[in-house]
Amino acid sequence: MSQIPDNLHYTDSHEWIQDNGDGTATIGITDHAQQSLGDVVFVELPELGRTLQAGEEFGVVESVKAASDLYAPLGGEVIEINEALEDAPESVNESPYDNAWLIKLRLGDTAELEQLLSSEAYGELLANSED
């Protein structure tokens, strides 16, 4: 069973979003996503300063069995990337909600947060996809 922390928002493409409360958000991939991918061997992240639109592809996570595109759940400017993943991509498997966050965005429109899935809605999405 996948971990789904209550304090985060989610997308149906399996990204998690933490509202940092200051107009920024931290983004990563969910426990379900890392389990589906298997052993992560490479993470490609965007350049600092890049402006993303909600739904835009911003990177790739590669595992021993698949490559998966990453999509921006919100629009905004990339203000930080998790450089530690360059040397330790396996942290995505070990700690998807803590050490293995991917990027931080300065949000263009904080109202976009309201369009994301709650932990309950994401849990229902996963339960329905297993049927």
C-alpha positions, -999 to +999 in steps of 0.1 A: +000+000+000+014+034-010+020+061+015-002+092+010+006+120+034-024+141+044-005+174+043+002+173+005-017+179-027-016+154-056-020+151-094-034+122-114+000+120-130+014+110-095+032+142-085+029+155-050+029+192-041+036+209-008+022+244-004+050+262+015+027+290+025+049+317+011+039+317-026+062+287-033+056+250-036+078+219-034+071+192-059+081+155-061+067+121-072+045+100-051+053+067-033+030+050-058+050+065-087+084+054-074+070+019-066+057+016-102+090+028-117+112+004-097+149+013-090+155+049-101+188+054-118+186+089-132+166+121-127+166+150-152+154+183-138+149+218-154+172+248-153+168+273-125+148+303-136+127+284-161+091+294-162+067+264-163+030+263-173+007+239-155+008+206-173+041+213-190+068+185-191+097+196-170+119+165-166+123+128-166+128+101-140+145+069-154+145+036-137+159+002-147+126-007-164+111+026-176+114+063-182+086+086-170+081+122-179+075+147-151+047+173-155+044+206-137+013+205-115+013+243-112+026+272-132+056+292-119+093+298-119+118+271-109+136+286-079+154+255-067+162+220-079+173+191-057+209+188-069+214+158-045+194+136-069+222+139-095+245+118-074+218+098-055+188+093-078+179+062-057+167+086-029+135+088-050+128+052-040+141+056-004+124+088+006+100+102-021+083+127+003+113+140+022+149+139+008+138+133-028+117+164-036+124+174-072+119+212-077+106+243-059+084+268-078+075+304-071+039+301-080+023+322-107-012+318-093-017+302-059-054+296-068-041+267-089-035+248-057-073+245-053-074+224-085-051+197-071-063+164-055-065+160-018-049+130-001-083+113+001-091+120-036-056+107-046-062+075-025-095+070-043-078+074-077-052+048-068-079+024-054-100+028-086-070+022-109-063-011-092-098-025-100 
